[in-house]
Amino acid sequence: MSEEDRKWLEAAMKQYTFNDADRLKEICSELKEHKAIEKAKLLELLEELMEIVELHVRNSLNLCVSGGMQTLLDISFNSPHEEVRREALGIFAYTNQNNIDVQQITFKLGALNLMH
């Protein structure tokens, strides 16, 4: 394959594929400023985050590595909107379910007791 064809193919693949790990990091970064985001946008971001986490088991760990678990906990305890808190806790519960690696990280954050 020529260099030009390879570059074209790489660009096409990058343009038409969805990188869930990159999008997860973007969402986690946006959510860190959750206090400045309106309720509808927060719910939209949290719903998209749940969809990404549901795509593959590794995304639960990617969420933790991206700092998203701490942000979810912050949202869960500090958001004035019940619906937003519920969505954040739903993601928290889903990611901790049957995932020892995530549970260990959650334990270190002091939040594993929320599962009781």
C-alpha positions, 0 to 999 in steps of 0.5 A: 500500500502506498504511503498516500493510500495508507494516510487516506485510509487512516484518516477515513477510519478515524473519521468514521469510527467511534472511540468510546474511551476518548469520548468517555474522557471528554465527558468526564472532563466536562462533568468536572465543571458540573456546577456550572452546567444546566440540568438538561445538559448534565442529564444528557452527558450522564445518559451518554456516559451510561451508554458508553459504560454499557458498551464494554466492561473495560469502560467501567475501569476507564471511567475510574482511570479518567477521574470520572468516579470521583466526579460521579460521587461529587455530583451524587452528593452535591447536585441540587437536582434529584434526577441528576443525582439519581442518574449519577448513582445509577452509573455508580451502581452499574460500574461497581456491579460484579467488577472487583477492580472498580470496587477496589477503586471505589473502596479507596474513595471511601464510597463502597458503602453506598452499595449497601 
